[in-house]
Amino acid sequence: MKILLINAGSSSLKYQLIDMKTEKVIAKGNCEKIGLSAPVITYKHNGETKEFPGAKNHEEAIQKVLDILTNKEYGVVSSLDEIEAVGHRVLHGGDIYTDSVLITSKVMKDLEKLVPLGPLHMPANIAGIKACQAVMKVPQVAVFDTAFHSTMPEYAYMYPIKYEDAKKYKIRKYGFHGSSHKFITQEMAKILHKPISKLNLIIAHLGNGSSVTAVKDGKSIDTTMGLTPLQGLMMGTRSGDVDPTVVQYLCEKKNMTVQEVISYLNKQCGLLGISGYSSDQRELIAKANEGDERCKLSLEMLSYSVKKHIASFLGVMGKLDAIVFTGGIGENGKETRESVMSGFEYLGIVLDKKKNNNFKRGEVNLISSDKSNVKIYIVPTDEELLMARDTKAIVSALPAKKSSKCAKKSK
């Protein structure tokens, strides 16, 4: 089975084609600047990258991607019949969807209702689905960023606001990066040779967007992101936790609307806002080593933020098998890992600095000391593979008659 994966943004559309027999990526790319000036489509296959003229909307972007994939000269499939399903990354499932789901007309109506919970992402996610529906007649699956966190207990996901308002307006912690945290949980069960139902982890997904999740008995019991991905850790351009009255204060001092301040907290703060230089950790480290104090401060604040949230989850876990670092910074930022883990030695959680410094990129690395009571790992995440596996499972379970009908329509 070959599955096309779609991650649609407001002016972009990332895609991957995966062969589920081998779970290998056949081709991938990005449709950038959709509807803007100078749009472009990148296409990567066999280590080569090609560029093509872009698209004016998401539907045209999907059609151009399919044309590229089926091109007789450089394509990777002979016809669209080889693509049996499409998996879509969807930001928000709210309290409606607790797992990935086959997309139906009812699901589409529900997604429209969830737009207020994810106004920056949901319209683009929906546009990507509609674009695929317009040009493809195969089963499509929604994979929700929030789904893995649906197991959080009420006392963990509720905000201490008036109960009636929380319930009426569905104001609660939902959590995100669910596909990554779920993938890491599944991988750690294999690595530690333990049933998922007995697995206890703290997972630090650190990248431009970052979150820490507590996984108890294989289920998410708490996570740092909240109603939106803005809550929690300091991130690349997101502030993370701030006093809510900061919004009012900025509105008054900078003569901004609430919407403008929320955009400011999402796009102009975090590492970028503190350093005044970059949201890229590698660039910040280089600049800090040259003596830039603001870049140094931004890195210290990042590590402190992650350390503080990991420590808070230690208090609710009871027992712990491993702390896992993943994501762009988590997997590659040895300086951040060392800074985050320093100070836990009194709890018997000890990083091996030599292992941490000599880690192998793109591989599973055990970086804790032999004396550590809790293992510390680097595990590369693969959210797209998780999406593909969920999509395959749902499509494979469809009645044969429905599957053949979809296949017939695609010819």
C-alpha positions as CSV (number, residue, x, y, z in Angstrom):
1,M,0.0,0.0,0.0
2,K,1.3,3.5,-0.9
3,I,0.0,6.3,1.2
4,L,0.2,10.1,0.5
5,L,0.6,12.2,3.5
6,I,-0.5,15.9,3.6
7,N,0.3,18.6,6.1
8,A,-1.4,21.8,4.8
9,G,-0.6,25.3,6.1
10,S,-2.2,28.6,5.1
11,S,0.3,29.1,2.3
12,S,2.1,25.8,2.2
13,L,1.4,22.1,1.7
14,K,4.0,19.5,2.7
15,Y,3.7,16.0,1.2
16,Q,5.2,12.6,1.5
17,L,4.6,9.4,-0.4
18,I,5.3,6.3,1.7
19,D,5.4,2.7,0.6
20,M,4.0,0.8,3.6
21,K,5.5,-2.5,2.6
22,T,8.9,-1.1,3.6
23,E,7.7,2.0,5.5
24,K,10.1,4.0,3.4
25,V,9.6,7.5,1.9
26,I,9.4,7.2,-1.9
27,A,9.2,11.0,-2.5
28,K,8.5,14.2,-0.6
29,G,8.4,17.9,-1.0
30,N,6.7,21.2,-0.2
31,C,4.4,23.5,-2.1
32,E,5.5,26.9,-0.8
33,K,3.9,30.4,-1.1
34,I,0.5,29.1,-2.3
35,G,-1.5,32.0,-3.6
36,L,1.4,34.4,-3.1
37,S,4.0,35.8,-5.4
38,A,6.6,33.4,-6.8
39,P,5.0,30.1,-5.5
40,V,7.2,27.1,-5.9
41,I,7.0,23.3,-5.5
42,T,10.0,21.3,-4.4
43,Y,10.2,17.5,-5.1
44,K,12.8,15.2,-3.5
45,H,13.4,11.7,-4.8
46,N,16.6,9.5,-4.7
47,G,18.6,12.3,-3.1
48,E,17.8,14.7,-5.9
49,T,15.7,17.9,-5.6
50,K,13.7,19.4,-8.4
51,E,11.7,22.7,-8.4
52,F,8.5,23.4,-10.3
53,P,6.2,26.4,-10.7
54,G,3.9,26.7,-7.7
55,A,0.1,26.9,-7.3
56,K,-2.5,29.6,-6.8
57,N,-4.6,27.5,-4.3
58,H,-4.5,24.2,-2.4
59,E,-6.5,22.3,-5.0
60,E,-4.1,23.3,-7.8
61,A,-1.2,22.4,-5.5
62,I,-2.5,18.9,-4.9
63,Q,-3.1,18.4,-8.7
64,K,0.4,19.5,-9.5
65,V,1.9,17.2,-6.8
66,L,0.0,14.3,-8.3
67,D,1.2,15.2,-11.8
68,I,4.8,15.3,-10.5
69,L,4.4,11.9,-8.8
70,T,3.0,10.3,-11.9
71,N,5.3,11.9,-14.4
72,K,6.8,9.4,-16.8
73,E,10.3,10.9,-16.7
74,Y,10.9,11.6,-13.0
75,G,7.7,10.3,-11.2
76,V,7.6,7.5,-8.7
77,V,4.2,5.9,-9.5
78,S,2.8,4.8,-12.9
79,S,-0.7,6.0,-12.1
80,L,-2.8,7.3,-9.3
81,D,-4.2,3.8,-8.8
82,E,-1.1,3.0,-6.9
83,I,-1.9,5.6,-4.2
84,E,-4.5,3.8,-2.1
85,A,-5.1,6.4,0.7
86,V,-4.3,9.9,1.9
87,G,-3.5,10.8,5.5
88,H,-3.9,14.4,6.7
89,R,-2.3,16.1,9.7
90,V,-5.1,18.0,11.5
91,L,-4.3,20.3,14.4
92,H,-7.4,19.9,16.5
93,G,-9.8,17.1,17.3
94,G,-11.2,19.0,20.3
95,D,-13.1,16.7,22.7
96,I,-14.8,15.0,19.7
97,Y,-12.0,12.9,18.3
98,T,-9.7,10.8,20.5
99,D,-8.0,8.9,17.7
100,S,-7.4,9.1,13.9
101,V,-10.5,8.7,11.9
102,L,-11.8,8.1,8.3
103,I,-12.9,11.4,6.9
104,T,-16.6,11.6,6.1
105,S,-19.1,14.4,5.5
106,K,-19.8,14.4,9.3
107,V,-16.1,14.6,10.1
108,M,-15.8,17.6,7.8
109,K,-18.7,19.4,9.6
110,D,-17.1,18.7,12.9
111,L,-13.8,20.1,11.7
112,E,-15.5,23.3,10.7
113,K,-16.9,23.5,14.3
114,L,-13.4,23.2,15.7
115,V,-12.0,26.1,13.7
116,P,-12.4,28.5,16.7
117,L,-10.0,26.3,18.7
118,G,-7.3,26.5,16.1
119,P,-8.0,29.6,13.9
120,L,-4.3,29.7,12.7
121,H,-4.2,26.1,11.5
122,M,-7.6,24.5,11.1
123,P,-8.8,26.5,8.0
124,A,-5.6,25.3,6.1
125,N,-6.0,21.7,7.3
126,I,-9.6,21.7,6.0
127,A,-8.5,23.3,2.7
128,G,-5.9,20.5,2.2
129,I,-8.6,17.9,2.8
130,K,-11.0,19.5,0.4
131,A,-8.3,19.9,-2.2
132,C,-7.5,16.2,-2.1
133,Q,-11.2,15.3,-2.2
134,A,-11.6,17.3,-5.3
135,V,-9.0,15.5,-7.3
136,M,-8.7,12.0,-5.6
137,K,-11.4,9.4,-4.9
138,V,-9.6,7.3,-2.3
139,P,-10.2,6.9,1.4
140,Q,-8.8,9.9,3.4
141,V,-7.9,9.9,7.1
142,A,-7.5,12.7,9.6
143,V,-4.7,12.3,12.1
144,F,-5.1,14.7,15.0
145,D,-2.3,16.4,16.9
146,T,-4.5,16.4,20.0
147,A,-5.6,12.8,20.0
148,F,-2.8,11.2,22.0
149,H,-3.5,13.6,24.9
150,S,-7.2,12.7,25.1
151,T,-6.4,10.3,28.0
152,M,-5.4,13.2,30.3
153,P,-7.5,13.1,33.5
154,E,-10.0,15.9,34.1
155,Y,-7.9,17.4,37.0
156,A,-5.0,17.7,34.6
157,Y,-6.7,19.2,31.5
158,M,-9.2,21.6,33.3
159,Y,-8.2,25.2,33.8
160,P,-9.2,26.8,37.1
161,I,-11.7,29.2,35.5
162,K,-15.4,29.2,36.2
163,Y,-16.6,25.6,35.7
164,E,-19.7,26.5,33.7
165,D,-17.6,28.6,31.2
166,A,-15.0,25.9,30.8
167,K,-17.6,23.4,29.9
168,K,-19.8,25.7,27.7
169,Y,-16.9,27.1,25.6
170,K,-14.7,23.9,25.8
171,I,-11.9,25.8,27.4
172,R,-9.3,23.2,28.5
173,K,-5.9,21.9,27.9
174,Y,-5.9,19.7,24.7
175,G,-2.1,19.3,24.1
176,F,-0.4,19.0,20.7
177,H,2.6,17.1,19.1
178,G,0.4,14.0,19.8
179,S,1.7,12.1,16.7
180,S,5.3,12.6,17.9
181,H,4.7,11.6,21.5
182,K,2.6,8.6,20.4
183,F,5.4,7.5,18.0
184,I,8.1,7.9,20.7
185,T,5.9,5.9,23.1
186,Q,5.6,3.0,20.6
187,E,9.3,3.1,19.8
188,M,10.3,3.1,23.5
189,A,8.2,0.0,24.1
190,K,10.3,-1.8,21.6
191,I,13.6,-0.3,22.9
192,L,12.9,-1.2,26.5
193,H,11.1,-4.5,25.6
194,K,8.1,-3.5,27.7
195,P,4.4,-3.6,27.0
196,I,3.1,-0.1,26.2
197,S,0.6,-0.5,29.0
198,K,3.4,-0.7,31.5
199,L,5.6,2.1,30.1
200,N,6.3,5.3,32.0
201,L,8.1,8.1,30.2
202,I,8.7,11.9,30.2
203,I,9.1,12.9,26.5
204,A,10.7,16.2,25.6
205,H,9.9,17.1,22.0
206,L,12.1,20.1,21.4
207,G,12.2,22.1,18.2
208,N,10.8,25.3,16.8
209,G,7.7,24.2,18.6
210,S,8.3,22.3,21.8
211,S,6.3,20.3,24.4
212,V,7.0,17.9,27.3
213,T,4.6,15.1,27.9
214,A,4.2,12.7,30.9
215,V,3.3,9.2,29.8
216,K,2.1,6.8,32.5
217,D,1.2,3.2,31.7
218,G,1.5,4.1,28.0
219,K,-1.0,7.0,28.1
220,S,-0.6,10.8,28.2
221,I,-1.5,12.1,31.6
222,D,-0.3,15.6,31.2
223,T,1.5,17.8,28.6
224,T,2.8,21.4,28.5
225,M,0.8,22.7,25.5
226,G,-2.8,23.8,26.3
227,L,-5.8,25.1,24.5
228,T,-3.4,26.1,21.8
229,P,0.2,25.3,21.0
230,L,1.2,28.7,22.6
231,Q,1.1,27.4,26.2
232,G,4.0,25.7,28.0
233,L,7.7,25.8,27.1
234,M,9.6,28.8,25.6
235,M,9.9,28.0,21.9
236,G,11.5,29.2,18.7
237,T,9.1,32.2,18.2
238,R,6.4,31.4,20.9
239,S,6.6,32.8,24.3
240,G,5.2,29.8,26.1
241,D,3.8,30.5,29.6
242,V,3.3,34.2,30.6
243,D,1.0,35.9,33.1
244,P,-2.3,36.3,31.2
245,T,-2.4,40.0,32.1
246,V,0.7,40.5,29.9
247,V,-1.8,40.5,27.0
248,Q,-3.8,43.4,28.4
249,Y,-0.6,45.3,29.3
250,L,0.8,44.9,25.8
251,C,-2.5,46.0,24.3
252,E,-2.3,49.2,26.3
253,K,1.4,49.9,25.9
254,K,1.8,49.0,22.2
255,N,-1.7,50.0,21.1
256,M,-2.4,46.5,19.8
257,T,-5.6,44.4,19.6
258,V,-5.8,41.2,21.5
259,Q,-5.5,39.3,18.2
260,E,-2.3,41.3,17.4
261,V,-0.8,40.5,20.8
262,I,-1.6,36.7,20.4
263,S,0.1,36.8,17.0
264,Y,3.0,38.7,18.6
265,L,3.4,36.0,21.3
266,N,3.3,33.3,18.6
267,K,5.6,34.8,16.0
268,Q,7.9,37.4,17.6
269,C,8.8,36.0,21.0
270,G,10.6,32.9,22.4
271,L,14.2,32.5,21.3
272,L,13.8,35.0,18.5
273,G,12.3,37.7,20.8
274,I,14.9,37.3,23.6
275,S,18.0,37.0,21.4
276,G,16.8,39.6,18.8
277,Y,18.8,37.5,16.4
278,S,17.4,34.1,15.5
279,S,15.0,31.3,16.5
280,D,17.6,28.7,15.3
281,Q,19.4,27.1,18.3
282,R,22.5,26.5,16.2
283,E,22.9,30.1,15.2
284,L,22.3,31.2,18.8
285,I,25.0,28.9,20.1
286,A,27.5,30.2,17.6
287,K,26.6,33.8,18.5
288,A,26.6,33.1,22.2
289,N,30.1,31.6,21.9
290,E,31.2,34.9,20.4
291,G,30.0,36.7,23.5
292,D,26.5,37.8,22.6
293,E,24.7,38.1,26.0
294,R,21.2,38.1,24.6
295,C,21.7,34.9,22.6
296,K,23.3,33.3,25.7
297,L,20.3,34.4,27.8
298,S,17.8,33.0,25.3
299,L,19.5,29.6,25.5
300,E,19.6,29.7,29.3
301,M,15.9,30.5,29.4
302,L,15.1,27.6,27.0
303,S,17.0,25.1,29.1
304,Y,15.5,26.4,32.3
305,S,12.0,26.2,30.9
306,V,12.4,22.5,29.8
307,K,14.1,21.6,33.1
308,K,11.3,23.1,35.1
309,H,8.6,21.3,33.3
310,I,10.4,17.9,33.4
311,A,10.8,18.4,37.1
312,S,7.1,19.2,37.6
313,F,6.2,15.9,35.8
314,L,8.6,13.9,38.0
315,G,6.3,14.8,40.9
316,V,3.2,13.2,39.2
317,M,4.7,10.2,37.6
318,G,5.5,8.0,40.7
319,K,7.8,5.8,38.7
320,L,9.8,6.4,35.5
321,D,11.5,4.2,33.0
322,A,13.1,6.9,30.8
323,I,13.4,10.5,29.9
324,V,13.4,10.9,26.1
325,F,14.7,13.7,23.9
326,T,13.3,14.1,20.4
327,G,12.6,16.8,17.8
328,G,15.2,19.0,16.0
329,I,16.7,20.4,19.2
330,G,16.1,17.4,21.4
331,E,17.8,15.1,18.9
332,N,20.7,17.3,17.9
333,G,21.2,19.9,20.7
334,K,23.8,18.3,23.0
335,E,24.3,21.6,24.8
336,T,20.6,21.9,25.6
337,R,20.3,18.3,26.7
338,E,23.3,18.7,29.1
339,S,21.9,21.9,30.5
340,V,18.4,20.5,31.0
341,M,19.6,17.3,32.8
342,S,22.1,19.0,35.1
343,G,20.8,19.2,38.6
344,F,18.8,15.9,38.6
345,E,21.7,13.9,40.0
346,Y,20.4,14.1,43.5
347,L,17.4,12.2,42.3
348,G,19.6,9.5,40.8
349,I,19.0,10.7,37.2
350,V,22.5,11.1,35.7
351,L,23.5,12.1,32.2
352,D,26.7,10.6,30.8
353,K,28.3,13.7,29.3
354,K,30.7,11.7,27.0
355,K,27.8,9.7,25.6
356,N,25.8,12.9,25.1
357,N,28.6,14.7,23.3
358,N,29.4,11.7,21.1
359,F,25.8,10.8,20.1
360,K,25.1,9.5,16.6
361,R,22.7,11.7,14.7
362,G,19.6,10.0,13.3
363,E,19.9,7.0,15.6
364,V,18.6,5.9,19.0
365,N,21.2,6.8,21.7
366,L,21.3,5.8,25.3
367,I,23.0,8.8,27.0
368,S,22.4,8.2,30.7
369,S,25.2,7.0,33.0
370,D,25.4,3.4,34.0
371,K,24.7,4.6,37.6
372,S,21.5,6.4,36.6
373,N,18.2,5.1,38.1
374,V,16.4,6.4,35.1
375,K,17.5,5.9,31.5
376,I,17.9,8.9,29.3
377,Y,17.5,8.5,25.5
378,I,17.7,10.3,22.3
379,V,15.1,8.9,19.9
380,P,14.4,10.3,16.4
381,T,10.7,11.0,15.9
382,D,8.8,10.3,12.7
383,E,5.4,11.9,12.9
384,E,4.7,11.2,9.2
385,L,5.3,7.4,9.7
386,L,2.9,7.5,12.6
387,M,0.4,9.2,10.4
388,A,1.0,6.6,7.7
389,R,0.5,3.7,10.1
390,D,-2.7,5.1,11.4
391,T,-4.0,5.7,7.9
392,K,-3.1,2.2,6.8
393,A,-4.8,0.6,9.9
394,I,-8.0,2.5,9.3
395,V,-8.1,1.9,5.5
396,S,-7.2,-1.8,5.9
397,A,-10.2,-2.2,8.2
398,L,-12.7,-0.8,5.7
399,P,-15.2,-3.3,4.2
400,A,-13.9,-4.8,1.0
401,K,-16.8,-3.5,-1.0
402,K,-16.1,0.1,0.2
403,S,-12.4,-0.2,-0.6
404,S,-13.0,-1.6,-4.1
405,K,-15.5,1.1,-4.7
406,C,-12.9,3.7,-3.8
407,A,-10.3,2.0,-6.0
408,K,-12.8,1.9,-8.9
409,K,-13.5,5.6,-8.6
410,S,-9.8,6.4,-8.7
411,K,-9.3,4.9,-12.2
